[in-house]
Amino acid sequence: MKKAGFIYDDVFLNHLPPRWHPESPQRLKAIHNRLKNSDIWDSLIHLKPRKAGFEEIGAVHAHDYIERIRNFGTGYLDADTFMSEGSLEAALYAAGAVMEAIEKCHNGVINSAFCAVRPPGHHAEADRAMGFCIFNNVAVGAGYARSLGYDRVFIVDFDVHHGNGTEHIFYEDDTVFYFSTHQYPHYPGTGSERERGSGRGKGFTYNIPLPSGSGDKEYMRIYTEVLQGLVSSFNPDILLISAGYDIHTKDQLAGINVTDEGIRSIVRGILTAAEGLPTVFSLEGGYDLTALADSVSITTEEMLGS
């Protein structure tokens, strides 16, 4: 059985959008309860997140933006993204969880990790919050990975929404490859096939926009064929995954119809493409509580090789 880490802390429950908001603390409670009552709980290596420093956040976010967040208080950062009293602390620990997972992989403590965090991150651009996201957790992780000597970082994003923030941050960077599958056209409106990077980053962004109604068949082909070739060609040192389970057929925020077995094939495809490289999953979307908990359970099962 492989050494798979699970990173979680109750600090993530202190990010409190309004009660009607789909990105609620109940999401992590559902995941935690599902795993704790499963046979795999004791097989996971349980880790606590670190708190990211503002200088580490500043590796990918603009100084002026960070200062705005530090001094914001409570309220809406945009139409969808809410700051409560506990949100800044939760956001720093969410980014820090990915950093902690990467360091534990680097030190050989684990081979892979799942970071059960909130707020999510992949919509946060270098200089603005967006789509429930305050800091871009995976992007901060990529910056940290490079500081540890992981020179080439491959990011996979299977959330139903395009990770405009991650693309934005690394669009001109040839050391980070950004790969995304997502429903299109759909929020946030980015992620067309034409978006391929620019400058020295040209060719290091790869979007596969999918129409509403796409499901297991389409995803299985992409994650067992297309992804393998891209990872092999880029030859990364580490894979970071924006794990958004709002692609599940039970999720009502979009129109992609991936089943539990489809989730399994996606995760298995990613792990096969990684070929033993460090692999860190960070939670993004997923709003049907049962489907979300089941999907994370499937992901960790695959990470363990069970």
C-alpha positions, 0 to 999 in steps of 0.5 A, a space after each residue: 500500500 502506498 504512503 498517502 497523506 490526508 491533510 485537514 484541520 477544523 480551521 477550514 470550518 471558520 470560513 463562513 459565507 452566508 448560510 445559503 452559499 453552496 461553498 459551506 463548511 458542511 462540505 468538509 464535514 461530509 468528507 471527514 465523516 465519510 472517510 473516518 467511517 471507512 476502512 481506509 481511514 487508518 491507512 491514510 497518513 494524517 497531517 496538519 496544514 501549516 499557515 502560509 506566510 504572506 511572503 509565500 502567498 506573494 510568490 504568485 499574488 500581487 502585493 497590493 491584492 494581498 494588502 487588500 485582503 489583509 485589511 478587508 474585514 468582512 463582506 463580499 470581495 466579488 459577487 460570489 466570494 465572501 470574507 468572514 472573520 475566519 476567512 483570512 486564517 482559513 485561506 492562509 492554512 488552505 494554501 499552507 496545506 498544499 505547501 505542507 503536502 509538497 514538503 512531506 512528499 519532498 522529504 519522502 514521508 508520503 508519495 501523494 496527498 489529498 488536501 481537504 481545504 476551503 476556501 478553494 483556490 483556482 479562480 483566484 487570479 494574481 490580483 483579484 478574488 473570484 468564484 469563491 476563491 481568495 488565494 490560489 492554493 495550487 498556484 501557491 503550492 507550485 511556487 513553493 514546489 519550485 523553491 524546493 527544487 521541483 523545476 517543472 510543475 504539471 497542474 491538472 484541473 478537472 473542476 467543472 469550471 475553468 481555473 482562470 486564476 491558475 491559467 492567469 498566473 502561469 500563462 507566460 511561464 514555461 516551468 508550469 504546465 496548466 491542463 484543464 478539462 471543464 464545461 464550456 461555455 460556462 462560468 467563468 467564460 474562459 478556457 477555450 482551446 485557443 488559450 495556449 499561453 503566451 511569450 515563453 509560456 506559449 504551448 504550456 497551457 492546454 484546455 479541453 472545453 467540453 459541452 454540457 452532457 459530457 460524461 464518463 466516456 469523454 473523460 475516460 478518453 482524455 485522462 487515459 490518452 491525452 493526459 498521458 502524452 502531455 505529461 510524458 512530453 513535459 517531463 514534470 517533477 511533480 503533479 498538483 491537482 485542482 480536484 473539483 468534484 462538481 463534474 459529478 452527475 449529482 451536482 446541480 451547479 453544472 451539466 457534466 455527468 461523470 459517475 463514481 466510476 468516472 471519478 475513479 477513471 480520472 484519478 487513476 489516469 492522473 496517477 498512471 500519468 504521474 508514474 510515481 512522481 509526487 502527486 498532490 490533490 487540493 479540493 476545489 468544487 463539489 457541492 452535492 454532499 454525498 457525491 463529494 464525500 464519495 468522490 474523495 473516498 474514491 480518490 484516496 482509495 486510488 492514492 493508496 492503491 487499494 
